[in-house]
Amino acid sequence: MTLRCTDTQDLEQGRSGRAISSTMKHDLEDTYYGHSGKVVIITGSSGGIGQMTARRFAHAGAKLVLVARSADKLKTLAEELRGQGRDAWL
């Protein structure tokens, strides 16, 4: 199944075009939480699901290494996350 989401809120509210069951939502939450203080490398993090994933891991307390082809978008995301007190490196 492919989920197309523009942000975390879309995923949580099931606006991906498919209904998200409470079990699936719980599984997604388990994926991100429990990573506090760990280093997570995210490729394609300048947009789409990569960007959403970066925000979720940052919210969970992970230290992020962001990788993407679009340097400007990547820098914007890193600055946004750092402004929230999150660790994000390019």
BELLIN-V110680 format. One record per helix or strand. SS is the DSSP state (@ for helix, = for strand). FROM is the first residue (numbers start at 0). LEN is the number of residues. If there is no record, write none. Layout:
# BELLIN-V110680
[[SS & FROM & LEN] [SS & FROM & LEN]]
This chain:
# BELLIN-V110680
[[@ & 7 & 5] [@ & 21 & 11] [= & 38 & 5] [@ & 47 & 12] [= & 62 & 5] [@ & 70 & 13] [= & 87 & 2]]
